[in-house]
Amino acid sequence: MTGTTAAAEPKHARLPGWLAVLLNVAVAIIVVAVVQAFWVKVYSVPSGSMENTLEIGDRMLVNRTAYPDGRAEQQDVVVFNANEDWAQPMPEDGPLEAVVRGFGDLTGIGRSHEQALVKRVIGEAGQTVSCCTSAGQVVVDGSPQDEPYVYEDLPFVPGRLDCESDVVSSRCFGPVTVPADSMLVMGDHRSNSADSVIACRGTVGEQTDGCARFVRRDDIVGKVFTTVWPPSNWGGH
């Protein structure tokens, strides 16, 4: 009697459970790191300078592809890396914090040694910005700006505390001309924002030189387009 013997199916070696989990975690980290490096990055709002548009601790999504030529549009909310004019002293890292920030430097996930700030673009390269009109508005290239997002502005009382009174309002500044490849930025919470013109405030008249600090195009990370956490603050910007 003849018969056939079924060919034995090859057996595939299975990874130990712990190794499979480790590989899955590593792949997930790589995917998230690549997405944050090239497309969309998650940031936490570091201060109250953008209230009530952004609250302290809000998680916001930043579109890193929004400005292929580095040119942000007026009134965009942007995240930028602090250069020497904007950087604040950082506490020395302990061993654990150094590891956490090193991981953030490498992957773009969590805290890193970069200082990222968020502000609103008010003036672009070549534009002249000043404040204020008789009604207390910011002026860009001679045009008063409609800024419904401003929260708790600096004090300004027409005829009593303005840009022509004996005591000049701290809202007043300029004119300031934005240099090439740069932007002038301000916070929506005007009375609580260390912005481009913080050292220019309370001055009016001739072109103000040297008091303003600007954001370079190369330091722009991207445009804030939505808040994802907490759920109560979901929304686009």
DAMOTA-V869274 format. One record per residue. N is the residue number from 1. RES is the residue in one letter. OMEGA is omega in degrees with one decimal (* if undefined). D_FIRST is the distance of its C-alpha to the first C-alpha in whole Angstrom. Layout:
n->[N | N]
res->[RES | RES]
omega->[OMEGA | OMEGA]
d_first->[D_FIRST | D_FIRST]
This chain:
n->[1 | 2 | 3 | 4 | 5 | 6 | 7 | 8 | 9 | 10 | 11 | 12 | 13 | 14 | 15 | 16 | 17 | 18 | 19 | 20 | 21 | 22 | 23 | 24 | 25 | 26 | 27 | 28 | 29 | 30 | 31 | 32 | 33 | 34 | 35 | 36 | 37 | 38 | 39 | 40 | 41 | 42 | 43 | 44 | 45 | 46 | 47 | 48 | 49 | 50 | 51 | 52 | 53 | 54 | 55 | 56 | 57 | 58 | 59 | 60 | 61 | 62 | 63 | 64 | 65 | 66 | 67 | 68 | 69 | 70 | 71 | 72 | 73 | 74 | 75 | 76 | 77 | 78 | 79 | 80 | 81 | 82 | 83 | 84 | 85 | 86 | 87 | 88 | 89 | 90 | 91 | 92 | 93 | 94 | 95 | 96 | 97 | 98 | 99 | 100 | 101 | 102 | 103 | 104 | 105 | 106 | 107 | 108 | 109 | 110 | 111 | 112 | 113 | 114 | 115 | 116 | 117 | 118 | 119 | 120 | 121 | 122 | 123 | 124 | 125 | 126 | 127 | 128 | 129 | 130 | 131 | 132 | 133 | 134 | 135 | 136 | 137 | 138 | 139 | 140 | 141 | 142 | 143 | 144 | 145 | 146 | 147 | 148 | 149 | 150 | 151 | 152 | 153 | 154 | 155 | 156 | 157 | 158 | 159 | 160 | 161 | 162 | 163 | 164 | 165 | 166 | 167 | 168 | 169 | 170 | 171 | 172 | 173 | 174 | 175 | 176 | 177 | 178 | 179 | 180 | 181 | 182 | 183 | 184 | 185 | 186 | 187 | 188 | 189 | 190 | 191 | 192 | 193 | 194 | 195 | 196 | 197 | 198 | 199 | 200 | 201 | 202 | 203 | 204 | 205 | 206 | 207 | 208 | 209 | 210 | 211 | 212 | 213 | 214 | 215 | 216 | 217 | 218 | 219 | 220 | 221 | 222 | 223 | 224 | 225 | 226 | 227 | 228 | 229 | 230 | 231 | 232 | 233 | 234 | 235 | 236 | 237]
res->[M | T | G | T | T | A | A | A | E | P | K | H | A | R | L | P | G | W | L | A | V | L | L | N | V | A | V | A | I | I | V | V | A | V | V | Q | A | F | W | V | K | V | Y | S | V | P | S | G | S | M | E | N | T | L | E | I | G | D | R | M | L | V | N | R | T | A | Y | P | D | G | R | A | E | Q | Q | D | V | V | V | F | N | A | N | E | D | W | A | Q | P | M | P | E | D | G | P | L | E | A | V | V | R | G | F | G | D | L | T | G | I | G | R | S | H | E | Q | A | L | V | K | R | V | I | G | E | A | G | Q | T | V | S | C | C | T | S | A | G | Q | V | V | V | D | G | S | P | Q | D | E | P | Y | V | Y | E | D | L | P | F | V | P | G | R | L | D | C | E | S | D | V | V | S | S | R | C | F | G | P | V | T | V | P | A | D | S | M | L | V | M | G | D | H | R | S | N | S | A | D | S | V | I | A | C | R | G | T | V | G | E | Q | T | D | G | C | A | R | F | V | R | R | D | D | I | V | G | K | V | F | T | T | V | W | P | P | S | N | W | G | G | H]
omega->[-179.7 | 178.9 | 179.1 | 177.6 | -179.5 | 178.4 | -179.9 | 179.0 | 179.8 | 178.0 | 179.3 | 179.1 | 179.4 | 179.1 | 172.6 | -176.9 | -177.4 | -179.3 | 177.8 | 178.2 | -179.2 | 179.1 | 179.0 | 178.3 | -179.5 | 179.0 | 179.6 | 179.4 | 179.7 | -179.7 | 179.9 | -179.5 | 179.9 | 178.6 | -178.0 | -179.1 | -171.5 | -172.5 | -174.2 | 179.4 | 178.8 | 176.0 | 173.5 | -179.5 | -171.3 | -175.1 | -179.3 | -175.2 | 180.0 | 174.3 | -2.3 | 177.1 | 177.6 | 179.9 | 178.1 | 178.5 | 175.7 | 172.0 | -176.9 | 176.2 | -177.2 | 179.1 | -177.2 | -179.4 | -173.8 | -173.8 | -179.0 | 178.8 | 178.3 | -176.0 | 173.9 | -179.9 | 179.8 | -179.7 | 169.9 | 171.9 | -172.9 | 170.0 | 178.7 | 176.4 | -177.0 | 173.3 | -174.3 | 179.9 | -173.3 | -171.8 | 176.5 | 177.7 | 179.0 | 177.4 | 178.6 | -178.9 | 165.1 | -177.7 | -178.6 | -179.9 | 178.0 | 178.4 | -178.8 | -178.7 | 175.4 | 175.9 | 178.1 | 176.6 | -175.0 | -171.8 | -174.0 | -178.9 | 177.3 | -176.8 | 176.8 | 178.7 | 174.8 | 174.3 | -179.2 | 179.6 | 178.8 | 179.6 | 178.2 | 179.2 | 178.8 | 179.9 | 177.5 | -177.5 | 178.2 | -179.7 | 177.6 | -175.2 | 177.2 | 175.2 | 24.2 | 166.1 | 178.4 | 177.8 | 176.7 | -177.3 | 169.8 | -178.4 | 176.6 | -177.3 | 176.1 | -177.1 | 175.2 | -175.1 | 172.7 | -174.9 | -177.7 | -177.3 | -175.5 | -178.3 | 177.8 | 178.8 | 176.4 | -174.2 | -179.7 | 180.0 | -178.7 | 178.1 | -178.8 | 178.2 | -177.8 | -176.2 | 179.0 | -179.5 | 179.8 | 172.2 | -174.6 | 176.8 | 177.1 | 174.6 | -173.7 | 173.8 | 167.3 | 9.6 | 178.8 | 177.8 | -176.5 | -179.4 | -179.5 | 176.6 | -177.5 | 177.1 | 173.0 | -175.3 | 177.8 | 176.6 | 177.2 | 175.4 | -167.3 | -177.6 | -178.7 | -175.5 | 173.5 | -169.4 | -175.0 | -171.2 | -176.9 | -179.3 | -179.6 | -171.5 | -178.5 | 177.4 | 179.3 | 173.4 | -174.7 | 178.2 | -178.4 | -178.0 | 169.3 | -176.7 | -174.9 | 172.0 | -172.4 | 175.8 | 177.9 | 178.6 | -176.5 | -178.1 | 179.3 | 175.4 | 180.0 | -176.8 | 174.2 | -178.7 | 175.4 | 172.3 | -175.7 | 179.3 | -1.0 | -177.7 | -179.1 | -178.8 | 178.3 | 175.3 | 179.8 | -179.3 | *]
d_first->[0 | 4 | 7 | 10 | 13 | 16 | 19 | 22 | 25 | 28 | 30 | 34 | 36 | 39 | 43 | 44 | 46 | 50 | 49 | 48 | 51 | 53 | 51 | 52 | 55 | 56 | 55 | 57 | 60 | 59 | 59 | 62 | 64 | 63 | 64 | 68 | 68 | 68 | 68 | 70 | 71 | 72 | 75 | 77 | 81 | 83 | 86 | 88 | 90 | 88 | 89 | 88 | 86 | 84 | 84 | 84 | 80 | 79 | 75 | 76 | 73 | 75 | 74 | 73 | 73 | 76 | 79 | 77 | 80 | 82 | 84 | 84 | 86 | 89 | 89 | 85 | 84 | 82 | 81 | 82 | 82 | 85 | 87 | 90 | 92 | 90 | 88 | 89 | 89 | 86 | 85 | 84 | 80 | 79 | 76 | 74 | 76 | 75 | 71 | 71 | 74 | 72 | 69 | 71 | 72 | 68 | 67 | 69 | 68 | 71 | 74 | 75 | 78 | 79 | 82 | 81 | 84 | 84 | 87 | 88 | 89 | 93 | 94 | 92 | 93 | 96 | 97 | 100 | 100 | 103 | 104 | 106 | 107 | 110 | 107 | 105 | 102 | 101 | 102 | 99 | 101 | 104 | 102 | 102 | 98 | 97 | 95 | 94 | 91 | 94 | 94 | 97 | 99 | 102 | 106 | 107 | 110 | 112 | 116 | 116 | 113 | 111 | 111 | 115 | 116 | 118 | 115 | 112 | 109 | 106 | 104 | 106 | 105 | 105 | 105 | 102 | 100 | 96 | 96 | 93 | 89 | 90 | 91 | 93 | 91 | 93 | 91 | 91 | 93 | 96 | 98 | 95 | 94 | 94 | 94 | 95 | 99 | 99 | 102 | 103 | 104 | 108 | 109 | 110 | 112 | 111 | 108 | 106 | 105 | 102 | 102 | 99 | 95 | 93 | 89 | 87 | 85 | 83 | 83 | 81 | 78 | 78 | 79 | 78 | 77 | 76 | 76 | 73 | 74 | 76 | 74 | 78 | 79 | 76 | 78 | 78 | 81]
